[in-house]
């Protein structure tokens, strides 16, 4: 998680992650010896990028190490 970001930065991070993973998936499909379509590789990369982008810009639902203030 990157922390609380303004909306424009969340959009930029999401688009960058989607583009990088889609290009990486297409490149991987092009390089591997099996006859796999570039669109299939790009689609798989896009799906992985969407999950990574979601994890980057959304806070966890239940923070495990939340600070607790005690009054003595």
Secondary structure, DSSP 8 states (H G I E B T S, - for coil): ---S--HHHHHHHHHHHHHHHHHHHHHHHHHSSS---HHHHHHHHHHHHHHHHHHHHS--SS-TT-------
